Amino acid sequence: MIQTIIHYFLHFGMPLIIAYTFFRSDYKRVYLILLATMLVDLDHLLATPIFSPNRCSINFHPLHTYYAMAVYAVMLFLPKPYKIIGLGLLLHTLTDLNDCVMTYLNCPQCLSDASAREVVEWLVRAKSP
Protein backbone atom coordinates (compact mmCIF):
# COMPACT_ATOMS: atom_id res chain seq x y z
CA MET A 1 0.00 0.00 0.00
CA ILE A 2 2.72 2.51 0.97
CA GLN A 3 4.64 1.57 -2.19
CA THR A 4 1.61 2.46 -4.32
CA ILE A 5 1.15 5.79 -2.53
CA ILE A 6 4.82 6.69 -3.00
CA HIS A 7 4.73 5.59 -6.64
CA TYR A 8 1.73 7.77 -7.52
CA PHE A 9 2.99 10.72 -5.46
CA LEU A 10 6.23 10.62 -7.44
CA HIS A 11 4.28 10.43 -10.72
CA PHE A 12 1.76 13.20 -9.93
CA GLY A 13 2.89 15.20 -6.89
CA MET A 14 6.60 15.55 -7.55
CA PRO A 15 6.12 16.97 -11.07
CA LEU A 16 3.83 19.64 -9.58
CA ILE A 17 6.42 20.50 -6.93
CA ILE A 18 9.17 20.69 -9.56
CA ALA A 19 7.04 22.73 -11.97
CA TYR A 20 6.02 25.21 -9.27
CA THR A 21 9.50 25.46 -7.74
CA PHE A 22 11.59 25.81 -10.91
CA PHE A 23 9.14 27.12 -13.51
CA ARG A 24 6.83 29.24 -11.34
CA SER A 25 5.85 31.74 -14.03
CA ASP A 26 4.71 28.92 -16.33
CA TYR A 27 4.18 26.11 -13.84
CA LYS A 28 0.76 25.00 -15.12
CA ARG A 29 2.02 24.40 -18.66
CA VAL A 30 5.20 22.74 -17.38
CA TYR A 31 3.16 20.51 -15.06
CA LEU A 32 0.97 19.41 -17.98
CA ILE A 33 4.06 18.62 -20.05
CA LEU A 34 5.52 16.61 -17.17
CA LEU A 35 2.25 14.71 -16.81
CA ALA A 36 2.13 14.08 -20.56
CA THR A 37 5.47 12.29 -20.36
CA MET A 38 3.64 9.48 -18.59
CA LEU A 39 2.49 8.47 -22.05
CA VAL A 40 5.85 6.71 -22.14
CA ASP A 41 3.99 3.91 -20.37
CA LEU A 42 2.25 3.08 -23.64
CA ASP A 43 5.19 0.75 -24.25
CA HIS A 44 3.66 -1.49 -21.56
CA LEU A 45 1.07 -2.44 -24.18
CA LEU A 46 3.83 -4.37 -25.98
CA ALA A 47 4.35 -6.70 -23.01
CA THR A 48 2.61 -9.98 -22.31
CA PRO A 49 0.93 -9.75 -19.91
CA ILE A 50 0.41 -5.99 -20.19
CA PHE A 51 0.56 -5.63 -16.40
CA SER A 52 2.50 -7.76 -13.98
CA PRO A 53 2.62 -6.48 -10.38
CA ASN A 54 6.15 -7.73 -9.68
CA ARG A 55 7.71 -6.79 -13.00
CA CYS A 56 10.43 -4.15 -13.01
CA SER A 57 9.83 -1.80 -15.95
CA ILE A 58 13.44 -0.67 -16.10
CA ASN A 59 15.25 -2.19 -19.07
CA PHE A 60 12.19 -4.35 -19.79
CA HIS A 61 9.94 -2.05 -21.81
CA PRO A 62 11.50 -0.35 -24.88
CA LEU A 63 11.02 3.23 -23.64
CA HIS A 64 12.32 2.29 -20.17
CA THR A 65 15.73 1.00 -21.31
CA TYR A 66 19.10 2.40 -20.34
CA TYR A 67 19.52 3.61 -23.93
CA ALA A 68 16.24 5.50 -23.78
CA MET A 69 17.27 7.04 -20.45
CA ALA A 70 20.50 8.26 -22.05
CA VAL A 71 18.44 10.00 -24.74
CA TYR A 72 16.23 11.54 -22.05
CA ALA A 73 19.34 12.84 -20.27
CA VAL A 74 20.64 14.43 -23.48
CA MET A 75 17.26 16.15 -23.86
CA LEU A 76 18.02 18.13 -20.69
CA PHE A 77 20.52 20.14 -22.75
CA LEU A 78 18.04 21.06 -25.47
CA PRO A 79 15.82 24.14 -25.46
CA LYS A 80 12.34 24.14 -23.94
CA PRO A 81 10.03 22.22 -24.24
CA TYR A 82 12.44 19.33 -25.00
CA LYS A 83 14.35 19.90 -21.78
CA ILE A 84 11.08 19.67 -19.80
CA ILE A 85 10.07 16.53 -21.69
CA GLY A 86 13.47 14.97 -20.94
CA LEU A 87 13.11 15.91 -17.29
CA GLY A 88 9.67 14.34 -17.14
CA LEU A 89 10.87 11.14 -18.80
CA LEU A 90 13.80 10.87 -16.40
CA LEU A 91 11.54 11.51 -13.41
CA HIS A 92 9.23 8.81 -14.70
CA THR A 93 11.98 6.23 -15.07
CA LEU A 94 13.48 7.14 -11.69
CA THR A 95 10.04 6.66 -10.14
CA ASP A 96 9.81 3.26 -11.81
CA LEU A 97 13.33 2.41 -10.63
CA ASN A 98 12.33 3.36 -7.09
CA ASP A 99 9.36 1.02 -7.46
CA CYS A 100 11.72 -1.79 -8.51
CA VAL A 101 13.88 -1.19 -5.44
CA MET A 102 10.86 -1.22 -3.13
CA THR A 103 9.59 -4.43 -4.74
CA TYR A 104 13.03 -6.00 -4.31
CA LEU A 105 13.20 -5.00 -0.64
CA ASN A 106 9.84 -6.68 -0.01
CA CYS A 107 10.33 -9.68 -2.29
CA PRO A 108 13.84 -10.20 -3.75
CA GLN A 109 12.79 -13.40 -5.52
CA CYS A 110 10.04 -11.46 -7.34
CA LEU A 111 12.73 -9.76 -9.43
CA SER A 112 14.82 -12.85 -10.08
CA ASP A 113 14.31 -12.50 -13.85
CA ALA A 114 14.36 -8.69 -13.97
CA SER A 115 16.61 -7.13 -16.60
CA ALA A 116 17.59 -4.43 -14.11
CA ARG A 117 18.19 -6.78 -11.17
CA GLU A 118 21.91 -5.97 -10.95
CA VAL A 119 21.23 -2.22 -10.82
CA VAL A 120 18.50 -2.71 -8.22
CA GLU A 121 20.78 -4.90 -6.08
CA TRP A 122 23.59 -2.33 -6.41
CA LEU A 123 21.24 0.47 -5.26
CA VAL A 124 20.04 -1.61 -2.30
CA ARG A 125 23.63 -2.37 -1.29
CA ALA A 126 24.64 1.29 -1.73
CA LYS A 127 21.95 2.53 0.63
CA SER A 128 22.59 -0.15 3.27
CA PRO A 129 24.87 0.90 6.17
Phi, psi and omega in degrees: 000311181295325178298319179294318179298313179298315181303309183285331173297316181294329178282326186246321182280314182298317177301324178294316179298315180295315180300314183289324182286316188257344182227045190306319184292340183226030191297329181293316179294317179298318179299318178296322176296314179299320177294322181296334180293347176291350174297347175302337180289355175299338178293346175295336180294344179275351183269154174233116354289163181299318179237133173223117189300333182255013180275137174269120182292332186295126180063017175253307179274146185305321182271008177243017182278166177298323179296316178298319180296326177296319176297318180298322179294319178298325180299337179298339182263003178266166179290164174299148002272359184298323179296321179290321177297315177300318177299314180297319179293321177292319177300319180298312182289327176293324175297316179294324177295318176301320178297320178297318180296316180295321176298315181299318180297327180273334187203077183305322181292340179295335181253023183300331180256009184292137178296331182260016185304318182297319178294316180298314179298320178298316179296320179296316178296321182294328181269353177280144181291000000 
